[in-house]
Amino acid sequence: FASSLGIGVRHDRKEKLMYDIQAKKAFPISPSASLTLDTKGKWTFDKDFIE
């Protein structure tokens, strides 16, 4: 299994902080792992944790 997680903070011109969370996960489908199912997700929140 392969996976990664990224967390970041951005600042925009309106003095607002934004938080980003990105994740990726690969699941092998074939026994030799030559075929995988890749899933990705991204979430963005502001400083009040509103999505």
N, C-alpha and C positions, 0 to 999 in steps of 0.2 A: 504494500500500500504506500502511496505517496500522498503527502498533504503539505499545505503551507497556509500560514495565517499572517496577515499584514494589518497593522494598526497605525493610523496616522492622524495628525491634527492639522487643520488648515485655518487660515485667518483671512477673511475677505475684507473688502473696502468699507463695509458697514460696521466694522469693529465686532464682527461676529465670529465665534469659534465654531468650527465644524469638525466632527469626529468621523473618521472612515474606518470601517472594518471590512477586510476582504479575506475570503477563504477559498481554497481549492482542494479537491480531494479526487484521487484517481482510484478506481476499483478495477482490478483485472477481471476480464470476462473469460478469456481463454486460459487453459492451463499453462501455456508458455508465456503468458502476460504480453503477448504481441498485440492483443486487442484489449483496450481499456475503456471504461466509461468514466468520462471526466465531468465533474460537477463544479460549478463556480457560484459564488454568492458575494454580494456587496451590499453593505448597509451604511447609510449616512445619517448622522444625528447632529442637531445643533447643540448649543451649550445647555439647553433645557431638556435635552434628551428626547426631543420630538423628532420622529422619523419623517 
